Amino acid sequence: MESTGQWVKAGTIENRFEGDRISQALQEAGIPFLIKSFLDTAYDGLYIPQKGWGIVMVPEKDKETAENLIIEVKKTFKEEEEDETGQLG
């Protein structure tokens, strides 16, 4: 099995739904990833506004590709949210 080397942060996730979309995109691209959630039921999400819902960790060699994928998913996700609320552009 090939070593993935050091894992690095590739992006921040704002909520669980965005995390699901990013996970799917990274899986389809064949990029190994870990998602570390900051959701803590004991504090009822107290740290989410400061840190985001979670972060995406990828092998260092895949960081640039993963960052670009995450940016694209976030753009699409934001556009869909705006369409649903009726606030265009």
Secondary structure, 3 states (H helix, E strand, C coil): CCCCCCEEEEEEECCHHHHHHHHHHHHHHCCCCEEEECCCHHHCCCCHHHHCCEEEEEEHHHHHHHHHHHHHHHHHHHHHHHHHHCCCC
